[in-house]
Amino acid sequence: MADRLLELGNVTAGYGPTHVLRDLSLSVAPGERLAVIGRNGAGKTTLLNTIMGLTRLHGGHLRYGGRSLDRMAPHRRNGLGLGLVPQTRDIFPSLTVEENLLSCLRGDATLEEAYALFPRLKERRRNGGMQLSGGEQQMLSIARTLMTRPEVLLLDEPLEGLAPVICEQLMAVFEELAKDGTRAVVLVEQHAEAALAFATRVILMANGTIVHEGPAGDLIADKTLLHRHVGVGIDP
Ligand SMILES: Nc1ncnc2c1ncn2[C@@H]1O[C@H](COP(=O)(O)OP(=O)(O)OP(=O)(O)O)[C@@H](O)[C@H]1O
């Protein structure tokens, strides 16, 4: 277990000289389902970016599988098993769906795996990225990251701007991905209800730090915590 633990200790990080995350400590165990909830600007994306090495680390340390990430380049973190699906949907618009997937195949990953999870992508495999709907682009972005075989899958607001039916399909895929308990899934989401239904543990973020951490069930039972700390949409 410990060899695939992700640990952040007293991390302060940001963009250039700016500090966004402040003294943040967190660990994510193999197979864990963690939801990250917070208002706009709370630092959720910055947290994922910091795990991937896309920010400047001003203080503290990060470790994965017992190895220090502090000075490790993003592509090497990806090679170690950390995979990010960014909020911006990471696809090549001028390449077909199939070419997009082939460009990030790693190890024994196969196109068929991606198509089994997302049958829609198989139907659209010869279409260019720019011809896809928003939901299809998100599916492709997720599938591209999965082709790198991540052991820790970081999802940055994957439901944003998508129709409810697509959100349901994507949540079912995340369930499928988390089901065998080997891959950790970290879900940053404004849709607090969906995130709480999926996660076992939740962190609430505000002003670049963790203001509450605990079982998802606690926040489902007592929604005042959500309102107090982040005020995001969930019925009391
Ligand atoms: N590239 C950047 N350069 C400088 N500051 C940035 C950059 N990206 C984000 N920030 C700032 O960092 C803070 C946290 O932003 P971040 O995107 O991590 O928040 P978030 O919780 O993910 O919000 P959202 O839900 O809006 O995506 C904000 O004040 C934002 O303006």
The ligand as a MOL file (V3000), in Angstrom:
LIG
                    3D

  0  0  0     0  0            999 V3000
M  V30 BEGIN CTAB
M  V30 COUNTS 31 33 0 0 0
M  V30 BEGIN ATOM
M  V30 1 N -1.8950 30.7260 -14.0420 0
M  V30 2 C -2.1770 31.4850 -12.9760 0
M  V30 3 N -1.4070 32.5240 -12.6370 0
M  V30 4 C -1.6660 33.2730 -11.5470 0
M  V30 5 N -2.7090 33.0340 -10.6950 0
M  V30 6 C -3.5110 32.0210 -10.9900 0
M  V30 7 C -3.2980 31.1790 -12.1330 0
M  V30 8 N -4.2730 30.2300 -12.1380 0
M  V30 9 C -5.0470 30.4710 -11.0590 0
M  V30 10 N -4.5850 31.5360 -10.3770 0
M  V30 11 C -5.1800 32.0880 -9.1420 0
M  V30 12 O -5.0860 31.0870 -8.1350 0
M  V30 13 C -6.2390 31.1110 -7.3060 0
M  V30 14 C -6.8470 29.7160 -7.2410 0
M  V30 15 O -7.2880 29.3450 -8.5390 0
M  V30 16 P -7.7260 27.8670 -8.8890 0
M  V30 17 O -7.9880 27.8340 -10.3670 0
M  V30 18 O -6.7550 26.9040 -8.3300 0
M  V30 19 O -9.0910 27.7640 -8.0830 0
M  V30 20 P -10.2590 26.7100 -8.2300 0
M  V30 21 O -10.6830 26.3790 -6.8610 0
M  V30 22 O -9.8640 25.6060 -9.1070 0
M  V30 23 O -11.3870 27.5920 -8.9150 0
M  V30 24 P -12.3630 27.2460 -10.1440 0
M  V30 25 O -13.4640 26.4540 -9.5340 0
M  V30 26 O -12.7960 28.6210 -10.5760 0
M  V30 27 O -11.5770 26.5360 -11.1690 0
M  V30 28 C -7.1790 32.1600 -7.9020 0
M  V30 29 O -7.0480 33.3410 -7.1590 0
M  V30 30 C -6.6600 32.3580 -9.2960 0
M  V30 31 O -6.8720 33.6720 -9.7440 0
M  V30 END ATOM
M  V30 BEGIN BOND
M  V30 1 1 1 2
M  V30 2 1 2 3
M  V30 3 2 2 7
M  V30 4 2 3 4
M  V30 5 1 4 5
M  V30 6 2 5 6
M  V30 7 1 6 7
M  V30 8 1 6 10
M  V30 9 1 7 8
M  V30 10 2 8 9
M  V30 11 1 9 10
M  V30 12 1 10 11
M  V30 13 1 11 12
M  V30 14 1 11 30
M  V30 15 1 12 13
M  V30 16 1 13 14
M  V30 17 1 13 28
M  V30 18 1 14 15
M  V30 19 1 15 16
M  V30 20 2 16 17
M  V30 21 1 16 18
M  V30 22 1 16 19
M  V30 23 1 19 20
M  V30 24 2 20 21
M  V30 25 1 20 22
M  V30 26 1 20 23
M  V30 27 1 23 24
M  V30 28 2 24 25
M  V30 29 1 24 26
M  V30 30 1 24 27
M  V30 31 1 28 29
M  V30 32 1 28 30
M  V30 33 1 30 31
M  V30 END BOND
M  V30 END CTAB
M  END
